[in-house]
Amino acid sequence: MGVTTVRLQTDVEQHLEAIASRLHRSKGWVINQALSEYIEKQQLEQERWRQTLEAMESAAQGKVVDSSEVHRWLNSWGTENEQDAPRSGR
């Protein structure tokens, strides 16, 4: 386990101490939890951005699905005749 020193603003330090006290945990535990959640969120955002760029490239290449096919598919959700997701023709 690594050790990192961080200078905190006074109000952040006070809130951190209050949270740690309320949770009966150490400040280090609270900081680790907060950073873990932040890192996970950043990784999810990075993956969404990658998927967005991939989708934009696919659309630029003409790999699209007609909206009427998408609507038919969505309208079939929850019915006895639920359809598979439409795929692009290319």
C-alpha positions as CSV (number, residue, x, y, z in Angstrom):
1,M,0.0,0.0,0.0
2,G,1.4,3.4,-1.0
3,V,1.5,6.6,1.0
4,T,0.6,9.9,-0.5
5,T,0.6,13.3,1.3
6,V,-2.1,15.8,0.4
7,R,-2.6,19.4,1.5
8,L,-6.3,20.0,2.2
9,Q,-8.2,23.2,2.4
10,T,-9.3,23.9,6.0
11,D,-13.0,23.5,5.2
12,V,-12.3,20.2,3.4
13,E,-10.3,18.9,6.3
14,Q,-13.1,19.8,8.7
15,H,-15.7,18.0,6.6
16,L,-13.4,15.0,6.3
17,E,-13.0,14.8,10.1
18,A,-16.7,15.1,10.7
19,I,-17.5,12.4,8.1
20,A,-14.8,10.1,9.6
21,S,-16.1,10.7,13.1
22,R,-19.7,10.1,12.1
23,L,-18.8,6.8,10.3
24,H,-16.4,5.7,13.1
25,R,-13.7,5.3,10.4
26,S,-10.3,6.9,9.9
27,K,-9.8,9.8,7.6
28,G,-7.6,7.6,5.4
29,W,-10.5,5.1,5.0
30,V,-12.8,7.9,3.9
31,I,-10.3,9.3,1.5
32,N,-9.7,5.8,0.0
33,Q,-13.4,5.3,-0.4
34,A,-13.9,8.7,-2.1
35,L,-10.9,8.3,-4.4
36,S,-12.0,4.7,-5.4
37,E,-15.5,6.0,-6.3
38,Y,-14.0,8.9,-8.2
39,I,-11.6,6.7,-10.1
40,E,-14.5,4.3,-11.0
41,K,-16.6,7.2,-12.2
42,Q,-13.7,8.5,-14.4
43,Q,-13.2,5.0,-15.9
44,L,-16.9,4.8,-16.7
45,E,-16.9,8.2,-18.3
46,Q,-13.8,7.3,-20.3
47,E,-15.5,4.1,-21.6
48,R,-18.7,6.0,-22.5
49,W,-16.6,8.5,-24.4
50,R,-14.8,5.7,-26.3
51,Q,-18.2,4.2,-27.2
52,T,-19.5,7.6,-28.3
53,L,-16.5,8.1,-30.6
54,E,-16.9,4.5,-31.9
55,A,-20.6,5.2,-32.6
56,M,-19.8,8.5,-34.3
57,E,-17.3,6.8,-36.6
58,S,-19.8,4.0,-37.4
59,A,-22.5,6.6,-38.3
60,A,-20.0,8.5,-40.4
61,Q,-19.4,5.2,-42.3
62,G,-23.2,5.0,-42.9
63,K,-23.7,2.2,-40.5
64,V,-27.1,3.4,-39.2
65,V,-30.5,1.9,-38.5
66,D,-33.7,3.5,-39.7
67,S,-35.7,5.1,-37.0
68,S,-38.9,3.2,-37.9
69,E,-37.1,-0.1,-37.3
70,V,-36.0,1.2,-33.9
71,H,-39.5,2.3,-33.0
72,R,-40.9,-1.1,-34.0
73,W,-38.3,-2.8,-31.8
74,L,-39.0,-0.5,-28.9
75,N,-42.8,-1.0,-29.2
76,S,-42.3,-4.8,-29.1
77,W,-40.7,-4.7,-25.7
78,G,-42.7,-6.5,-23.1
79,T,-45.0,-8.2,-25.6
80,E,-45.2,-11.8,-26.6
81,N,-43.6,-11.0,-29.9
82,E,-40.6,-9.0,-28.6
83,Q,-38.1,-8.5,-31.5
84,D,-34.4,-8.6,-31.5
85,A,-32.5,-5.3,-31.7
86,P,-32.3,-4.0,-35.3
87,R,-28.9,-4.0,-37.0
88,S,-27.5,-1.7,-39.5
89,G,-27.6,-2.9,-43.1
90,R,-23.9,-2.4,-43.7
